[in-house]
Amino acid sequence: MTPQERIQELTDTLNYYNFQYYQNSQSEIDDFTFDRMLEELVDLERQYPEFRRPDSPTLRVGGTISKEFATVYHRFPMLSLGNTYSETDLVEFDNRVRKGLDGADFEYICEQKFDGVALSLTYQNGVLVQGATRGDGVRGDDITANVRTIRTLPLKLHGTDVPALFEVRGEGFLPLSEFERINKEREDIGEPLLANPRNAASGTFKMQDSGMVAQRRLDCYMYSFLIDPEAAQAAGDQAEPVKTHEESLLALTRWGFNVSPTWKKCADIKEVMLYINEWETKRFTLPLATDGIVIKVNRYDQQRELGFTAKSPRWAIAFKFKAEAAATTLNSITYQVGRTGAVTPVANLTPVLLAGTVVKRASLHNANEIERLGIRLHDTVFVEKGGEIIPKVTGVDLTKRPADSEPVVYPTHCPACQTPLIRKEGEAHFYCPNEKGCPPQRQARFEHFIQRKAMNIESLGEGKIEMLIDKGLVQSPADFYDLTHGQLLGLEKVFADEETGKRRVVSFREKTVDNILKAIEKSKGQPFANVLFALGIRYVGNTTAEKLVDYFGNMDALMTAPYETLVTVPEVGPRIAESLAAWFAEPENVAYVERLRRAGLQFAGERKVVEVEGDSLAGKTFLYTGTFAAYSREELEAKIAANGGKLLSGVSKKLNYLIVGEGAGPSKISKATQLGVTMIDEAQFKAMLGE
């Protein structure tokens, strides 16, 4: 078989497995075999790039760097919809439609109004050729490389009736589960949390590195089919292959698109009202946030007859749900200890129905937030769902403050181990410094070690780890690699749910033990960056771990690096450098690393060598914000290093130059202005290089 034939075979086979998994929820092949086939395809395409197809599954993993996004002019303007919060307005809309159609019969299609990012996708001969953002409705940004990373989006369509050229529109989004996963990881290493899923999705679609986009696991729902009649006839297609919006949704589903099954055809405005009432609370069961219902006239000829205003179609309207909030009583505050020792206050509330679920607890974030809100125990507080996911306390009803309300006294000692808490200057959280002896920190350290981006030990979980700790079989994650079949077989523990009181038994039978030991052994193959992240060094996330591996290449070089060297690594500022130096200065941590080395874990990676171009930036410090026409983030960092400059991680008095690009962050510019830092644009930076 020739390389071209093998590429064709692998592409077709992997696309089939992807379609079965993401569209039909059927797994016909194990992950290991799939990954091996994908690796073979990647290698072949690297050797023979001329044979790579535009629907290659390797495009799913990203890797393309977009220095700037080209402008796309939409063939059909992406108009906004008129909004209403009133059922009376819906009746008036219905009357306008009826009048505009001279009393003719018509139907509506009701759909969820997803809270994501509007996307426009163009398919030619059944293959995705372009993905674009809405922009200003007339023109948007070409984000094709990023759109291709969406697993549920077909790169090549199925079916014999697919038009030669058409456009499909939909909503790109970050699933709630992914949003929570990403924020959990960010909280785990002390990074600021993402504000809400919609903003996170919007920012992800505009990332310059599609490889980073792929890691976010974006998704999309398609809801609109558009075709140019003249272009269709020129290509030999029907000018209008579907006559109604209902037919288009069925066709999109048939061709392999991810269409939300929540839409419904309604005979009249009364049925529309019933649909709205049904989904007012039911919408909270969906994998993404929704903020309303879109109502459209079903038939395309009637849509054309009704036409458009300057800003929106006359044949559609959006009914918006009111923001969900509730008032309830703050009964007490529990203080939870995380992996890094951060103590987070959680409000225990009188149960209240909010956004379709009963809320009993809500975040209070930190001591600063409690002080800002002026909260006292037994207050009536307002609770909302941030991004309709995480309940949080947003205010106090002072008119209902009881006489027996009590000021909140933040604890001075760890609620788990009674160690005195500390608070570093400039940080909002109090911390328990007892890393080794504090039970929740120890448990969380194990859970961090086994997670997917670390050692990926899938067969272990919270309950099993707790059992191993209780039985005295593990004191540190290094002990995982000394576990034997005889130690594990027959272990058993009864767990009781704190809320329901229900009991469940976790026991280690033969198959369970085999799976655990196989997963532990397999984890030895995880790359050095994953191992470094798994160590749980404060502030060292997976991205920082990759930067450190790129710079130092192996664990020995990293462990012996002084603070002055650490702080020069891209994206490693003083805070991270101090944390690394302090961690490796502890003999106990060095011994821990050596145990993992003896167990066979990977402590060397591929070091990216900096090619020296000159010394025009020697002795100068830089930071950048925004995007640039000539450089990706990685290229800009490499350029600074190659010319003797030093990259800082934040705006400070030590910063000489802030390079300001398109879409620059206002907070960095504001702080640079306050400190008198010199700000330069891309052209001025090039001039410093002599370009």
ABEGO torsion letter per residue (X at the ends): XBAAAAAAAAAAAAAAAAAAAAAAGBBABBAAAAAAAAAAAAAAAAABAAABBAABAAAAAEGBBBABBBBBBBABBBBBBBBBABAAAAAAAAAAAAAAAGGBBBBBBBBBBBBBBBBBBBBBGGBBABBBBAEAGABBBBAAAAAAABAABBABBBEAABBABBBBBBBBBBBAAAAAAAAAAAAAAGBBBBABAAAAAAAAAABABAAAAAAAGBBBBBABBBBBAAAAAAAGBBABABABAAAAAAAAAAAGBBBBAABBBBABAAAAAAAAAAAAAAAAABABBBAEBBBBBABAAAAAAAEBBAABBAABBBBBBBBBBBBBBBABBBBBBBAAGBBBBBBBBBBBBBGGBBBABBBAGBAAAAAAAGBBBGBBBBBBBBGGABBBBABBBAAABBAABBBBBBBABBAAAGBBBBBBBGBABBBBABAAABAAAAAAAAAAAABAABAGBAABBAAAAAAAAAAGABABAAAAAABBAAAABGBBBBBBBAAAGBBBBBBBBAAAAAAAAAAAAAAAABBAAAAAAAAGBBGBBAAAAAAAAAAAGBAAAAAABBAAAAAABBGBBAAAAAAAAAAAABAAAAAAAAAAAAAGBBABBBBBBBBBAEAAABGBBBBBBEBBAABBAAAAAAAAAAAGBBBBABBBAABABBBBBBGBBAAAAAAAAAAGBBBBBAAAAAAAAGX
